[in-house]
């Protein structure tokens, strides 16, 4: 089973934590997974091995006074 799903936001840990969205998942011959990622700012898909990606951290919701709040 793949670590990331289509539509999930990920960071490329190998290149200054670029952010992108997974648009396709491909099994490799070795039994691992590669991902086609729409990386923000490039206008083209980039392909990454699973070990080069991490889940993009979600920003905490902000209250009107600037304090972080927990989503309900």
PQR file with spaces between the fields and no chain letter, atoms N, CA, C, O and H, PARSE charges and radii, in Angstrom:
ATOM       1  N    UNK     1       0.848   -1.179    0.000 -0.4000 1.5000
ATOM       2  CA   UNK     1       0.000    0.000    0.000 -0.0000 2.0000
ATOM       3  C    UNK     1       0.897    1.248    0.000  0.5500 1.7000
ATOM       4  O    UNK     1       1.901    1.296    0.711 -0.5500 1.4000
ATOM       5  N    UNK     2       0.532    2.236   -0.789 -0.4000 1.5000
ATOM       6  CA   UNK     2       1.332    3.451   -0.884 -0.0000 2.0000
ATOM       7  C    UNK     2       1.180    4.310    0.370  0.5500 1.7000
ATOM       8  O    UNK     2       0.161    4.260    1.059 -0.5500 1.4000
ATOM       9  H    UNK     2      -0.283    2.197   -1.366  0.4000 1.0000
ATOM      10  N    UNK     3       2.212    5.092    0.646 -0.4000 1.5000
ATOM      11  CA   UNK     3       2.237    5.957    1.831 -0.0000 2.0000
ATOM      12  C    UNK     3       1.388    7.215    1.622  0.5500 1.7000
ATOM      13  O    UNK     3       0.827    7.750    2.578 -0.5500 1.4000
ATOM      14  H    UNK     3       3.040    5.133    0.086  0.4000 1.0000
ATOM      15  N    UNK     4       1.292    7.686    0.381 -0.4000 1.5000
ATOM      16  CA   UNK     4       0.566    8.914    0.072 -0.0000 2.0000
ATOM      17  C    UNK     4      -0.559    8.627   -0.911  0.5500 1.7000
ATOM      18  O    UNK     4      -0.474    7.690   -1.705 -0.5500 1.4000
ATOM      19  H    UNK     4       1.748    7.251   -0.397  0.4000 1.0000
ATOM      20  N    UNK     5      -1.618    9.437   -0.855 -0.4000 1.5000
ATOM      21  CA   UNK     5      -2.775    9.262   -1.726 -0.0000 2.0000
ATOM      22  C    UNK     5      -2.870   10.428   -2.708  0.5500 1.7000
ATOM      23  O    UNK     5      -2.322   11.505   -2.474 -0.5500 1.4000
ATOM      24  H    UNK     5      -1.688   10.198   -0.210  0.4000 1.0000
ATOM      25  N    UNK     6      -3.571   10.190   -3.801 -0.4000 1.5000
ATOM      26  CA   UNK     6      -3.820   11.250   -4.780 -0.0000 2.0000
ATOM      27  C    UNK     6      -4.575   12.382   -4.085  0.5500 1.7000
ATOM      28  O    UNK     6      -5.548   12.150   -3.369 -0.5500 1.4000
ATOM      29  H    UNK     6      -4.016    9.315   -3.991  0.4000 1.0000
ATOM      30  N    UNK     7      -4.109   13.607   -4.310 -0.4000 1.5000
ATOM      31  CA   UNK     7      -4.727   14.783   -3.708 -0.0000 2.0000
ATOM      32  C    UNK     7      -4.045   15.224   -2.422  0.5500 1.7000
ATOM      33  O    UNK     7      -4.323   16.314   -1.924 -0.5500 1.4000
ATOM      34  H    UNK     7      -3.319   13.796   -4.893  0.4000 1.0000
ATOM      35  N    UNK     8      -3.167   14.409   -1.881 -0.4000 1.5000
ATOM      36  CA   UNK     8      -2.498   14.745   -0.622 -0.0000 2.0000
ATOM      37  C    UNK     8      -1.346   15.720   -0.870  0.5500 1.7000
ATOM      38  O    UNK     8      -0.609   15.581   -1.846 -0.5500 1.4000
ATOM      39  H    UNK     8      -2.941   13.523   -2.286  0.4000 1.0000
ATOM      40  N    UNK     9      -1.196   16.710    0.021 -0.4000 1.5000
ATOM      41  CA   UNK     9      -0.096   17.666   -0.062 -0.0000 2.0000
ATOM      42  C    UNK     9       1.141   17.042    0.568  0.5500 1.7000
ATOM      43  O    UNK     9       1.077   16.472    1.658 -0.5500 1.4000
ATOM      44  H    UNK     9      -1.795   16.822    0.814  0.4000 1.0000
ATOM      45  N    UNK    10       2.281   17.157   -0.139 -0.4000 1.5000
ATOM      46  CA   UNK    10       3.539   16.579    0.326 -0.0000 2.0000
ATOM      47  C    UNK    10       4.660   17.602    0.192  0.5500 1.7000
ATOM      48  O    UNK    10       4.556   18.572   -0.559 -0.5500 1.4000
ATOM      49  H    UNK    10       2.333   17.620   -1.024  0.4000 1.0000
ATOM      50  N    UNK    11       5.738   17.359    0.944 -0.4000 1.5000
ATOM      51  CA   UNK    11       6.962   18.147    0.836 -0.0000 2.0000
ATOM      52  C    UNK    11       8.058   17.260    0.278  0.5500 1.7000
ATOM      53  O    UNK    11       8.161   16.087    0.638 -0.5500 1.4000
ATOM      54  H    UNK    11       5.822   16.571    1.554  0.4000 1.0000
ATOM      55  N    UNK    12       8.879   17.821   -0.605 -0.4000 1.5000
ATOM      56  CA   UNK    12      10.051   17.135   -1.131 -0.0000 2.0000
ATOM      57  C    UNK    12      11.200   17.410   -0.166  0.5500 1.7000
ATOM      58  O    UNK    12      11.724   18.523   -0.143 -0.5500 1.4000
ATOM      59  H    UNK    12       8.796   18.774   -0.897  0.4000 1.0000
ATOM      60  N    UNK    13      11.602   16.422    0.629 -0.4000 1.5000
ATOM      61  CA   UNK    13      12.635   16.641    1.642 -0.0000 2.0000
ATOM      62  C    UNK    13      14.017   16.806    1.034  0.5500 1.7000
ATOM      63  O    UNK    13      14.918   17.332    1.689 -0.5500 1.4000
ATOM      64  H    UNK    13      11.176   15.517    0.610  0.4000 1.0000
ATOM      65  N    UNK    14      14.203   16.367   -0.201 -0.4000 1.5000
ATOM      66  CA   UNK    14      15.517   16.432   -0.825 -0.0000 2.0000
ATOM      67  C    UNK    14      15.830   17.809   -1.420  0.5500 1.7000
ATOM      68  O    UNK    14      16.991   18.104   -1.703 -0.5500 1.4000
ATOM      69  H    UNK    14      13.472   15.940   -0.733  0.4000 1.0000
ATOM      70  N    UNK    15      14.824   18.643   -1.609 -0.4000 1.5000
ATOM      71  CA   UNK    15      15.055   19.914   -2.297 -0.0000 2.0000
ATOM      72  C    UNK    15      14.354   21.068   -1.591  0.5500 1.7000
ATOM      73  O    UNK    15      13.380   21.616   -2.107 -0.5500 1.4000
ATOM      74  H    UNK    15      13.881   18.403   -1.379  0.4000 1.0000
ATOM      75  N    UNK    16      14.842   21.432   -0.424 -0.4000 1.5000
ATOM      76  CA   UNK    16      14.377   22.623    0.285 -0.0000 2.0000
ATOM      77  C    UNK    16      12.881   22.607    0.589  0.5500 1.7000
ATOM      78  O    UNK    16      12.245   23.661    0.625 -0.5500 1.4000
ATOM      79  H    UNK    16      15.633   20.987   -0.004  0.4000 1.0000
ATOM      80  N    UNK    17      12.316   21.421    0.807 -0.4000 1.5000
ATOM      81  CA   UNK    17      10.909   21.247    1.204 -0.0000 2.0000
ATOM      82  C    UNK    17       9.925   21.919    0.263  0.5500 1.7000
ATOM      83  O    UNK    17       9.022   22.628    0.707 -0.5500 1.4000
ATOM      84  H    UNK    17      12.832   20.565    0.778  0.4000 1.0000
ATOM      85  N    UNK    18      10.097   21.699   -1.038 -0.4000 1.5000
ATOM      86  CA   UNK    18       9.106   22.180   -1.999 -0.0000 2.0000
ATOM      87  C    UNK    18       7.771   21.503   -1.714  0.5500 1.7000
ATOM      88  O    UNK    18       7.725   20.325   -1.358 -0.5500 1.4000
ATOM      89  H    UNK    18      10.831   21.123   -1.399  0.4000 1.0000
ATOM      90  N    UNK    19       6.696   22.251   -1.871 -0.4000 1.5000
ATOM      91  CA   UNK    19       5.353   21.731   -1.605 -0.0000 2.0000
ATOM      92  C    UNK    19       4.687   21.362   -2.923  0.5500 1.7000
ATOM      93  O    UNK    19       4.836   22.061   -3.925 -0.5500 1.4000
ATOM      94  H    UNK    19       6.734   23.208   -2.160  0.4000 1.0000
ATOM      95  N    UNK    20       3.952   20.259   -2.909 -0.4000 1.5000
ATOM      96  CA   UNK    20       3.222   19.851   -4.092 -0.0000 2.0000
ATOM      97  C    UNK    20       2.049   18.961   -3.730  0.5500 1.7000
ATOM      98  O    UNK    20       1.856   18.606   -2.567 -0.5500 1.4000
ATOM      99  H    UNK    20       3.831   19.691   -2.095  0.4000 1.0000
ATOM     100  N    UNK    21       1.268   18.607   -4.740 -0.4000 1.5000
ATOM     101  CA   UNK    21       0.102   17.747   -4.567 -0.0000 2.0000
ATOM     102  C    UNK    21       0.297   16.478   -5.388  0.5500 1.7000
ATOM     103  O    UNK    21       0.641   16.541   -6.568 -0.5500 1.4000
ATOM     104  H    UNK    21       1.424   18.896   -5.684  0.4000 1.0000
ATOM     105  N    UNK    22       0.078   15.333   -4.763 -0.4000 1.5000
ATOM     106  CA   UNK    22       0.200   14.055   -5.454 -0.0000 2.0000
ATOM     107  C    UNK    22      -0.929   13.943   -6.476  0.5500 1.7000
ATOM     108  O    UNK    22      -2.101   14.102   -6.136 -0.5500 1.4000
ATOM     109  H    UNK    22      -0.202   15.282   -3.804  0.4000 1.0000
ATOM     110  N    UNK    23      -0.563   13.664   -7.747 -0.4000 1.5000
ATOM     111  CA   UNK    23      -1.577   13.520   -8.792 -0.0000 2.0000
ATOM     112  C    UNK    23      -1.623   12.097   -9.360  0.5500 1.7000
ATOM     113  O    UNK    23      -2.575   11.744  -10.056 -0.5500 1.4000
ATOM     114  H    UNK    23       0.389   13.534   -8.023  0.4000 1.0000
ATOM     115  N    UNK    24      -0.604   11.279   -9.070 -0.4000 1.5000
ATOM     116  CA   UNK    24      -0.603    9.888   -9.525 -0.0000 2.0000
ATOM     117  C    UNK    24       0.371    9.079   -8.675  0.5500 1.7000
ATOM     118  O    UNK    24       1.372    9.599   -8.182 -0.5500 1.4000
ATOM     119  H    UNK    24       0.170   11.566   -8.505  0.4000 1.0000
ATOM     120  N    UNK    25       0.055    7.790   -8.515 -0.4000 1.5000
ATOM     121  CA   UNK    25       0.887    6.868   -7.748 -0.0000 2.0000
ATOM     122  C    UNK    25       1.243    5.699   -8.661  0.5500 1.7000
ATOM     123  O    UNK    25       0.371    5.131   -9.319 -0.5500 1.4000
ATOM     124  H    UNK    25      -0.758    7.368   -8.916  0.4000 1.0000
ATOM     125  N    UNK    26       2.543    5.338   -8.699 -0.4000 1.5000
ATOM     126  CA   UNK    26       3.010    4.259   -9.564 -0.0000 2.0000
ATOM     127  C    UNK    26       3.784    3.227   -8.757  0.5500 1.7000
ATOM     128  O    UNK    26       4.727    3.584   -8.051 -0.5500 1.4000
ATOM     129  H    UNK    26       3.251    5.800   -8.164  0.4000 1.0000
ATOM     130  N    UNK    27       3.407    1.956   -8.846 -0.4000 1.5000
ATOM     131  CA   UNK    27       4.232    0.924   -8.206 -0.0000 2.0000
ATOM     132  C    UNK    27       5.500    0.714   -9.037  0.5500 1.7000
ATOM     133  O    UNK    27       5.454    0.767  -10.266 -0.5500 1.4000
ATOM     134  H    UNK    27       2.641    1.666   -9.420  0.4000 1.0000
ATOM     135  N    UNK    28       6.628    0.477   -8.366 -0.4000 1.5000
ATOM     136  CA   UNK    28       7.878    0.216   -9.067 -0.0000 2.0000
ATOM     137  C    UNK    28       8.100   -1.285   -9.182  0.5500 1.7000
ATOM     138  O    UNK    28       7.434   -2.071   -8.509 -0.5500 1.4000
ATOM     139  H    UNK    28       6.665    0.435   -7.368  0.4000 1.0000
ATOM     140  N    UNK    29       9.029   -1.675  -10.029 -0.4000 1.5000
ATOM     141  CA   UNK    29       9.365   -3.087  -10.208 -0.0000 2.0000
ATOM     142  C    UNK    29       9.859   -3.691   -8.895  0.5500 1.7000
ATOM     143  O    UNK    29       9.631   -4.871   -8.625 -0.5500 1.4000
ATOM     144  H    UNK    29       9.570   -1.036  -10.576  0.4000 1.0000
ATOM     145  N    UNK    30      10.536   -2.880   -8.078 -0.4000 1.5000
ATOM     146  CA   UNK    30      11.087   -3.342   -6.805 -0.0000 2.0000
ATOM     147  C    UNK    30      10.024   -3.493   -5.715  0.5500 1.7000
ATOM     148  O    UNK    30      10.326   -3.994   -4.631 -0.5500 1.4000
ATOM     149  H    UNK    30      10.721   -1.922   -8.297  0.4000 1.0000
ATOM     150  N    UNK    31       8.802   -3.074   -5.980 -0.4000 1.5000
ATOM     151  CA   UNK    31       7.737   -3.173   -4.992 -0.0000 2.0000
ATOM     152  C    UNK    31       7.547   -1.920   -4.161  0.5500 1.7000
ATOM     153  O    UNK    31       6.775   -1.933   -3.201 -0.5500 1.4000
ATOM     154  H    UNK    31       8.557   -2.667   -6.860  0.4000 1.0000
ATOM     155  N    UNK    32       8.232   -0.831   -4.505 -0.4000 1.5000
ATOM     156  CA   UNK    32       8.064    0.456   -3.828 -0.0000 2.0000
ATOM     157  C    UNK    32       7.055    1.292   -4.613  0.5500 1.7000
ATOM     158  O    UNK    32       6.354    0.775   -5.484 -0.5500 1.4000
ATOM     159  H    UNK    32       8.859   -0.820   -5.284  0.4000 1.0000
ATOM     160  N    UNK    33       6.986    2.590   -4.299 -0.4000 1.5000
ATOM     161  CA   UNK    33       6.082    3.479   -5.024 -0.0000 2.0000
ATOM     162  C    UNK    33       6.809    4.746   -5.441  0.5500 1.7000
ATOM     163  O    UNK    33       7.687    5.236   -4.731 -0.5500 1.4000
ATOM     164  H    UNK    33       7.555    3.010   -3.592  0.4000 1.0000
ATOM     165  N    UNK    34       6.434    5.265   -6.596 -0.4000 1.5000
ATOM     166  CA   UNK    34       6.860    6.581   -7.071 -0.0000 2.0000
ATOM     167  C    UNK    34       5.608    7.417   -7.242  0.5500 1.7000
ATOM     168  O    UNK    34       4.510    6.889   -7.416 -0.5500 1.4000
ATOM     169  H    UNK    34       5.721    4.866   -7.172  0.4000 1.0000
ATOM     170  N    UNK    35       5.786    8.731   -7.190 -0.4000 1.5000
ATOM     171  CA   UNK    35       4.649    9.643   -7.216 -0.0000 2.0000
ATOM     172  C    UNK    35       4.872   10.745   -8.239  0.5500 1.7000
ATOM     173  O    UNK    35       5.967   11.296   -8.343 -0.5500 1.4000
ATOM     174  H    UNK    35       6.678    9.160   -7.048  0.4000 1.0000
ATOM     175  N    UNK    36       3.816   11.065   -8.999 -0.4000 1.5000
ATOM     176  CA   UNK    36       3.813   12.251   -9.841 -0.0000 2.0000
ATOM     177  C    UNK    36       3.249   13.368   -8.978  0.5500 1.7000
ATOM     178  O    UNK    36       2.137   13.260   -8.461 -0.5500 1.4000
ATOM     179  H    UNK    36       2.925   10.617   -8.915  0.4000 1.0000
ATOM     180  N    UNK    37       4.022   14.445   -8.822 -0.4000 1.5000
ATOM     181  CA   UNK    37       3.656   15.536   -7.930 -0.0000 2.0000
ATOM     182  C    UNK    37       3.600   16.840   -8.717  0.5500 1.7000
ATOM     183  O    UNK    37       4.539   17.199   -9.429 -0.5500 1.4000
ATOM     184  H    UNK    37       4.925   14.532   -9.242  0.4000 1.0000
ATOM     185  N    UNK    38       2.483   17.536   -8.573 -0.4000 1.5000
ATOM     186  CA   UNK    38       2.335   18.868   -9.157 -0.0000 2.0000
ATOM     187  C    UNK    38       2.959   19.832   -8.158  0.5500 1.7000
ATOM     188  O    UNK    38       2.313   20.255   -7.199 -0.5500 1.4000
ATOM     189  H    UNK    38       1.721   17.244   -7.995  0.4000 1.0000
ATOM     190  N    UNK    39       4.228   20.176   -8.394 -0.4000 1.5000
ATOM     191  CA   UNK    39       4.975   21.027   -7.477 -0.0000 2.0000
ATOM     192  C    UNK    39       4.680   22.482   -7.777  0.5500 1.7000
ATOM     193  O    UNK    39       4.804   22.921   -8.920 -0.5500 1.4000
ATOM     194  H    UNK    39       4.753   19.832   -9.173  0.4000 1.0000
ATOM     195  N    UNK    40       4.290   23.231   -6.757 -0.4000 1.5000
ATOM     196  CA   UNK    40       3.910   24.632   -6.918 -0.0000 2.0000
ATOM     197  C    UNK    40       5.052   25.442   -7.530  0.5500 1.7000
ATOM     198  O    UNK    40       6.191   25.372   -7.069 -0.5500 1.4000
ATOM     199  H    UNK    40       4.189   22.874   -5.829  0.4000 1.0000
ATOM     200  N    UNK    41       4.735   26.209   -8.571 -0.4000 1.5000
ATOM     201  CA   UNK    41       5.701   27.108   -9.179 -0.0000 2.0000
ATOM     202  C    UNK    41       6.427   26.555  -10.392  0.5500 1.7000
ATOM     203  O    UNK    41       7.155   27.298  -11.049 -0.5500 1.4000
ATOM     204  H    UNK    41       3.809   26.266   -8.945  0.4000 1.0000
ATOM     205  N    UNK    42       6.256   25.268  -10.718 -0.4000 1.5000
ATOM     206  CA   UNK    42       6.987   24.701  -11.849 -0.0000 2.0000
ATOM     207  C    UNK    42       6.147   24.568  -13.111  0.5500 1.7000
ATOM     208  O    UNK    42       6.687   24.659  -14.213 -0.5500 1.4000
ATOM     209  H    UNK    42       5.665   24.664  -10.185  0.4000 1.0000
ATOM     210  N    UNK    43       4.853   24.357  -12.983 -0.4000 1.5000
ATOM     211  CA   UNK    43       4.001   24.203  -14.148 -0.0000 2.0000
ATOM     212  C    UNK    43       4.175   22.882  -14.865  0.5500 1.7000
ATOM     213  O    UNK    43       3.708   22.716  -15.992 -0.5500 1.4000
ATOM     214  H    UNK    43       4.414   24.283  -12.087  0.4000 1.0000
ATOM     215  N    UNK    44       4.848   21.933  -14.213 -0.4000 1.5000
ATOM     216  CA   UNK    44       5.039   20.605  -14.791 -0.0000 2.0000
ATOM     217  C    UNK    44       5.071   19.588  -13.657  0.5500 1.7000
ATOM     218  O    UNK    44       5.371   19.924  -12.511 -0.5500 1.4000
ATOM     219  H    UNK    44       5.227   22.068  -13.297  0.4000 1.0000
ATOM     220  N    UNK    45       4.759   18.344  -13.993 -0.4000 1.5000
ATOM     221  CA   UNK    45       4.812   17.297  -12.981 -0.0000 2.0000
ATOM     222  C    UNK    45       6.258   16.900  -12.710  0.5500 1.7000
ATOM     223  O    UNK    45       7.097   16.890  -13.610 -0.5500 1.4000
ATOM     224  H    UNK    45       4.515   18.071  -14.924  0.4000 1.0000
ATOM     225  N    UNK    46       6.526   16.575  -11.460 -0.4000 1.5000
ATOM     226  CA   UNK    46       7.825   16.024  -11.081 -0.0000 2.0000
ATOM     227  C    UNK    46       7.571   14.658  -10.473  0.5500 1.7000
ATOM     228  O    UNK    46       6.529   14.428   -9.860 -0.5500 1.4000
ATOM     229  H    UNK    46       5.845   16.583  -10.729  0.4000 1.0000
ATOM     230  N    UNK    47       8.518   13.755  -10.641 -0.4000 1.5000
ATOM     231  CA   UNK    47       8.369   12.393  -10.151 -0.0000 2.0000
ATOM     232  C    UNK    47       9.350   12.151   -9.015  0.5500 1.7000
ATOM     233  O    UNK    47      10.531   12.480   -9.121 -0.5500 1.4000
ATOM     234  H    UNK    47       9.365   13.942  -11.139  0.4000 1.0000
ATOM     235  N    UNK    48       8.845   11.564   -7.911 -0.4000 1.5000
ATOM     236  CA   UNK    48       9.658   11.341   -6.722 -0.0000 2.0000
ATOM     237  C    UNK    48       9.464    9.924   -6.204  0.5500 1.7000
ATOM     238  O    UNK    48       8.378    9.354   -6.307 -0.5500 1.4000
ATOM     239  H    UNK    48       7.885   11.296   -7.825  0.4000 1.0000
ATOM     240  N    UNK    49      10.528    9.366   -5.649 -0.4000 1.5000
ATOM     241  CA   UNK    49      10.427    8.104   -4.916 -0.0000 2.0000
ATOM     242  C    UNK    49       9.827    8.404   -3.544  0.5500 1.7000
ATOM     243  O    UNK    49       9.980    9.506   -3.016 -0.5500 1.4000
ATOM     244  H    UNK    49      11.410    9.829   -5.565  0.4000 1.0000
ATOM     245  N    UNK    50       9.152    7.423   -2.981 -0.4000 1.5000
ATOM     246  CA   UNK    50       8.439    7.589   -1.720 -0.0000 2.0000
ATOM     247  C    UNK    50       9.325    8.125   -0.594  0.5500 1.7000
ATOM     248  O    UNK    50       8.876    8.951    0.201 -0.5500 1.4000
ATOM     249  H    UNK    50       9.028    6.528   -3.410  0.4000 1.0000
ATOM     250  N    UNK    51      10.574    7.669   -0.517 -0.4000 1.5000
ATOM     251  CA   UNK    51      11.455    8.076    0.586 -0.0000 2.0000
ATOM     252  C    UNK    51      11.893    9.536    0.508  0.5500 1.7000
ATOM     253  O    UNK    51      12.477   10.055    1.460 -0.5500 1.4000
ATOM     254  H    UNK    51      10.939    6.998   -1.163  0.4000 1.0000
ATOM     255  N    UNK    52      11.621   10.205   -0.611 -0.4000 1.5000
ATOM     256  CA   UNK    52      11.971   11.626   -0.769 -0.0000 2.0000
ATOM     257  C    UNK    52      10.835   12.560   -0.379  0.5500 1.7000
ATOM     258  O    UNK    52      10.989   13.779   -0.446 -0.5500 1.4000
ATOM     259  H    UNK    52      11.147    9.784   -1.384  0.4000 1.0000
ATOM     260  N    UNK    53       9.680   12.000    0.033 -0.4000 1.5000
ATOM     261  CA   UNK    53       8.510   12.822    0.346 -0.0000 2.0000
ATOM     262  C    UNK    53       8.069   12.647    1.793  0.5500 1.7000
ATOM     263  O    UNK    53       8.235   11.577    2.381 -0.5500 1.4000
ATOM     264  H    UNK    53       9.555   11.009    0.087  0.4000 1.0000
ATOM     265  N    UNK    54       7.506   13.709    2.359 -0.4000 1.5000
ATOM     266  CA   UNK    54       6.865   13.667    3.674 -0.0000 2.0000
ATOM     267  C    UNK    54       5.538   14.402    3.563  0.5500 1.7000
ATOM     268  O    UNK    54       5.349   15.218    2.660 -0.5500 1.4000
ATOM     269  H    UNK    54       7.372   14.578    1.882  0.4000 1.0000
ATOM     270  N    UNK    55       4.622   14.114    4.475 -0.4000 1.5000
ATOM     271  CA   UNK    55       3.339   14.802    4.498 -0.0000 2.0000
ATOM     272  C    UNK    55       3.574   16.275    4.799  0.5500 1.7000
ATOM     273  O    UNK    55       4.333   16.622    5.704 -0.5500 1.4000
ATOM     274  H    UNK    55       4.776   13.452    5.208  0.4000 1.0000
ATOM     275  N    UNK    56       2.920   17.131    4.036 -0.4000 1.5000
ATOM     276  CA   UNK    56       3.031   18.580    4.251 -0.0000 2.0000
ATOM     277  C    UNK    56       2.300   18.935    5.544  0.5500 1.7000
ATOM     278  O    UNK    56       1.129   18.592    5.709 -0.5500 1.4000
ATOM     279  H    UNK    56       2.304   16.849    3.300  0.4000 1.0000
ATOM     280  N    UNK    57       2.991   19.625    6.469 -0.4000 1.5000
ATOM     281  CA   UNK    57       2.322   19.980    7.732 -0.0000 2.0000
ATOM     282  C    UNK    57       1.206   20.992    7.501  0.5500 1.7000
ATOM     283  O    UNK    57       1.385   21.985    6.797 -0.5500 1.4000
ATOM     284  H    UNK    57       3.942   19.903    6.335  0.4000 1.0000
ATOM     285  N    UNK    58       0.076   20.728    8.094 -0.4000 1.5000
ATOM     286  CA   UNK    58      -1.070   21.638    7.981 -0.0000 2.0000
ATOM     287  C    UNK    58      -0.843   22.850    8.868  0.5500 1.7000
ATOM     288  O    UNK    58      -0.325   22.722    9.978 -0.5500 1.4000
ATOM     289  H    UNK    58      -0.070   19.921    8.666  0.4000 1.0000
ATOM     290  N    UNK    59      -1.222   24.015    8.390 -0.4000 1.5000
ATOM     291  CA   UNK    59      -1.126   25.231    9.204 -0.0000 2.0000
ATOM     292  C    UNK    59      -2.260   25.232   10.201  0.5500 1.7000
ATOM     293  O    UNK    59      -3.397   24.923    9.847 -0.5500 1.4000
ATOM     294  H    UNK    59      -1.642   24.119    7.489  0.4000 1.0000
ATOM     295  N    UNK    60      -1.965   25.579   11.461 -0.4000 1.5000
ATOM     296  CA   UNK    60      -3.052   25.658   12.432 -0.0000 2.0000
ATOM     297  C    UNK    60      -3.996   26.810   12.074  0.5500 1.7000
ATOM     298  O    UNK    60      -3.573   27.843   11.556 -0.5500 1.4000
ATOM     299  H    UNK    60      -1.040   25.830   11.749  0.4000 1.0000
ATOM     300  N    UNK    61      -5.260   26.607   12.359 -0.4000 1.5000
ATOM     301  CA   UNK    61      -6.243   27.671   12.131 -0.0000 2.0000
ATOM     302  C    UNK    61      -5.923   28.841   13.052  0.5500 1.7000
ATOM     303  O    UNK    61      -5.488   28.641   14.186 -0.5500 1.4000
ATOM     304  H    UNK    61      -5.604   25.767   12.780  0.4000 1.0000
ATOM     305  N    UNK    62      -6.135   30.056   12.571 -0.4000 1.5000
ATOM     306  CA   UNK    62      -5.820   31.238   13.355 -0.0000 2.0000
ATOM     307  C    UNK    62      -7.105   31.928   13.814  0.5500 1.7000
ATOM     308  O    UNK    62      -8.057   32.058   13.044 -0.5500 1.4000
ATOM     309  H    UNK    62      -6.488   30.220   11.650  0.4000 1.0000
ATOM     310  N    UNK    63      -7.125   32.368   15.071 -0.4000 1.5000
ATOM     311  CA   UNK    63      -8.253   33.142   15.609 -0.0000 2.0000
ATOM     312  C    UNK    63      -8.106   34.581   15.126  0.5500 1.7000
ATOM     313  O    UNK    63      -7.066   34.959   14.585 -0.5500 1.4000
ATOM     314  H    UNK    63      -6.352   32.263   15.697  0.4000 1.0000
ATOM     315  N    UNK    64      -9.147   35.376   15.323 -0.4000 1.5000
ATOM     316  CA   UNK    64      -9.103   36.777   14.892 -0.0000 2.0000
ATOM     317  C    UNK    64      -7.986   37.553   15.567  0.5500 1.7000
ATOM     318  O    UNK    64      -7.479   38.523   15.004 -0.5500 1.4000
ATOM     319  H    UNK    64      -9.991   35.069   15.762  0.4000 1.0000
ATOM     320  N    UNK    65      -7.590   37.136   16.780 -0.4000 1.5000
ATOM     321  CA   UNK    65      -6.536   37.873   17.488 -0.0000 2.0000
ATOM     322  C    UNK    65      -5.143   37.321   17.188  0.5500 1.7000
ATOM     323  O    UNK    65      -4.177   37.729   17.833 -0.5500 1.4000
ATOM     324  H    UNK    65      -8.001   36.348   17.238  0.4000 1.0000
ATOM     325  N    UNK    66      -5.014   36.394   16.217 -0.4000 1.5000
ATOM     326  CA   UNK    66      -3.711   35.889   15.819 -0.0000 2.0000
ATOM     327  C    UNK    66      -3.250   34.655   16.556  0.5500 1.7000
ATOM     328  O    UNK    66      -2.188   34.117   16.244 -0.5500 1.4000
ATOM     329  H    UNK    66      -5.798   36.063   15.693  0.4000 1.0000
ATOM     330  N    UNK    67      -4.026   34.186   17.536 -0.4000 1.5000
ATOM     331  CA   UNK    67      -3.640   32.978   18.265 -0.0000 2.0000
ATOM     332  C    UNK    67      -4.054   31.747   17.482  0.5500 1.7000
ATOM     333  O    UNK    67      -5.095   31.735   16.826 -0.5500 1.4000
ATOM     334  H    UNK    67      -4.889   34.624   17.789  0.4000 1.0000
ATOM     335  N    UNK    68      -3.228   30.710   17.557 -0.4000 1.5000
ATOM     336  CA   UNK    68      -3.582   29.458   16.899 -0.0000 2.0000
ATOM     337  C    UNK    68      -4.719   28.804   17.653  0.5500 1.7000
ATOM     338  O    UNK    68      -4.741   28.806   18.884 -0.5500 1.4000
ATOM     339  H    UNK    68      -2.382   30.720   18.090  0.4000 1.0000
ATOM     340  N    UNK    69      -5.652   28.251   16.923 -0.4000 1.5000
ATOM     341  CA   UNK    69      -6.759   27.533   17.534 -0.0000 2.0000
ATOM     342  C    UNK    69      -6.799   26.117   16.986  0.5500 1.7000
ATOM     343  O    UNK    69      -6.246   25.849   15.920 -0.5500 1.4000
ATOM     344  H    UNK    69      -5.634   28.249   15.923  0.4000 1.0000
ATOM     345  N    UNK    70      -7.426   25.238   17.680 -0.4000 1.5000
ATOM     346  CA   UNK    70      -7.574   23.876   17.210 -0.0000 2.0000
ATOM     347  C    UNK    70      -8.836   23.777   16.374  0.5500 1.7000
ATOM     348  O    UNK    70      -9.881   24.298   16.763 -0.5500 1.4000
ATOM     349  H    UNK    70      -7.876   25.456   18.547  0.4000 1.0000
ATOM     350  N    UNK    71      -8.748   23.100   15.207 -0.4000 1.5000
ATOM     351  CA   UNK    71      -9.961   22.925   14.415 -0.0000 2.0000
ATOM     352  C    UNK    71     -10.950   22.028   15.147  0.5500 1.7000
ATOM     353  O    UNK    71     -10.556   21.120   15.879 -0.5500 1.4000
ATOM     354  H    UNK    71      -7.899   22.677   14.891  0.4000 1.0000
ATOM     355  N    UNK    72     -12.236   22.292   14.942 -0.4000 1.5000
ATOM     356  CA   UNK    72     -13.274   21.508   15.601 -0.0000 2.0000
ATOM     357  C    UNK    72     -13.718   20.381   14.709  0.5500 1.7000
ATOM     358  O    UNK    72     -14.593   19.602   15.087 -0.5500 1.4000
ATOM     359  H    UNK    72     -12.555   23.030   14.347  0.4000 1.0000
